[in-house]
Amino acid sequence: MDVVNATRPNEAQIKEWTSGSVEGPVVMVNLLKFHDNAQYADGRDPEISGAEAYGRYGAEVSKIVKGLGGKMIYGGAVTMTLIGDVGDDWDMIACVQYPSRKAMLEMTMSDAYKAIEVHRDAGLAGQLNIETVAGGL
């Protein structure tokens, strides 16, 4: 299994995500890796950590998610990998429930989201973003 962190979905992933093939609520599992220091395109705040820059994004995106009818389910620091080996652990895991794929897509296209995305970009070195649906267990 290859593990490749990225900051944006590729074209094939966008096509599948926007296909509408999943109905109802989804939970996105975010495995997050931060820059050591914030990487703002305009050079601001180089003294803060990537985690701090991402925290600015997290504080605001949680309000947007709540307004959509979603919720932040869990967020926590990664302390170790107990089973398997990914080479370099992620820094944090966040789980966010959205009422639908459509709601998440609308969020990412909104002006409110675009206004805070600069903090996500400054803090995030890469991530895995895994969509899940209820059922099975």
C-alpha positions in Angstrom: 0.0 0.0 0.0 1.4 3.4 -1.0 0.5 6.3 1.2 0.7 9.8 -0.4 -0.2 12.9 1.5 -1.6 15.8 -0.6 -3.3 19.1 0.0 -5.9 18.9 -2.8 -7.8 16.1 -4.5 -6.6 15.0 -8.0 -8.9 15.2 -11.0 -10.1 11.6 -10.7 -10.9 12.1 -7.1 -12.9 15.3 -7.8 -14.9 13.6 -10.5 -15.8 10.7 -8.2 -16.6 13.0 -5.3 -18.9 15.2 -7.3 -20.7 12.3 -9.0 -23.3 12.1 -6.3 -23.0 8.4 -5.9 -23.2 8.5 -2.1 -26.4 9.8 -0.5 -27.0 10.9 3.0 -24.5 11.8 5.8 -20.8 11.2 5.3 -18.0 11.4 7.9 -14.6 12.7 6.6 -11.6 11.3 8.4 -8.8 13.8 8.0 -5.2 12.6 8.7 -3.3 15.8 8.9 0.4 16.6 8.6 1.5 20.2 9.4 4.4 22.4 8.3 6.9 23.1 11.1 6.3 26.8 10.5 3.3 28.5 8.8 3.8 28.9 5.0 1.6 31.9 4.1 1.9 32.9 0.5 2.2 36.6 1.5 5.0 35.8 4.0 3.0 36.7 7.2 3.4 35.1 10.5 6.5 32.9 9.8 7.1 32.5 13.5 3.9 30.5 14.2 3.7 26.8 13.6 1.8 25.1 10.8 -0.5 23.6 13.5 -1.3 27.1 14.8 -2.1 28.4 11.2 -4.3 25.3 10.7 -5.9 26.0 14.1 -7.1 29.4 12.7 -8.7 27.5 9.8 -10.2 24.9 12.1 -11.8 27.5 14.4 -13.6 29.1 11.5 -14.4 26.0 9.4 -16.2 24.4 12.4 -18.6 27.3 12.4 -19.3 26.8 8.7 -19.8 23.1 9.1 -22.3 23.7 12.0 -24.2 26.1 9.8 -24.5 23.4 7.1 -26.0 21.0 9.7 -22.8 19.1 10.2 -20.6 18.7 13.2 -17.0 18.2 14.3 -17.0 14.7 15.8 -13.4 14.3 17.0 -10.0 16.0 16.8 -6.8 14.8 18.5 -3.1 14.6 18.3 -1.4 11.5 16.9 0.9 10.0 19.5 1.9 6.8 17.7 1.0 4.2 15.1 0.3 0.9 17.0 -0.2 -1.4 14.0 1.5 -1.0 10.6 4.1 1.5 9.5 3.5 4.7 7.6 7.0 6.0 7.9 6.1 9.4 9.2 3.0 9.7 11.5 0.4 12.3 10.9 0.2 15.1 13.4 -3.5 15.1 14.0 -6.7 13.3 13.2 -10.0 15.1 12.7 -13.4 13.6 12.0 -16.2 15.8 10.6 -19.7 14.8 9.7 -21.5 16.5 6.8 -25.2 16.0 6.0 -24.1 15.0 2.5 -21.3 15.2 -0.1 -23.3 18.0 -1.7 -23.2 20.1 1.5 -19.4 19.6 1.8 -18.9 20.6 -1.9 -21.1 23.7 -1.4 -19.0 24.6 1.7 -15.7 24.4 -0.3 -17.1 26.7 -3.0 -18.5 29.3 -0.6 -17.0 32.8 -0.1 -16.8 32.1 3.7 -14.7 29.0 3.1 -12.5 30.7 0.5 -11.8 33.5 3.0 -10.3 31.1 5.6 -8.6 28.6 3.2 -5.4 30.7 3.4 -4.9 29.4 6.9 -5.4 25.8 5.8 -2.9 26.2 3.0 -0.4 27.9 5.3 -0.5 25.2 7.9 -1.1 22.0 6.0 1.9 20.1 4.6 -0.4 17.2 3.4 -3.2 15.0 4.4 -5.3 12.0 3.7 -9.0 12.8 3.6 -11.1 9.6 3.8 -14.9 9.5 3.2 -16.9 7.1 5.3 -20.6 6.2 5.5 -22.5 4.6 8.4 -23.1 0.9 8.5 -21.2 -2.3 8.4 -20.3 -2.9 12.0 
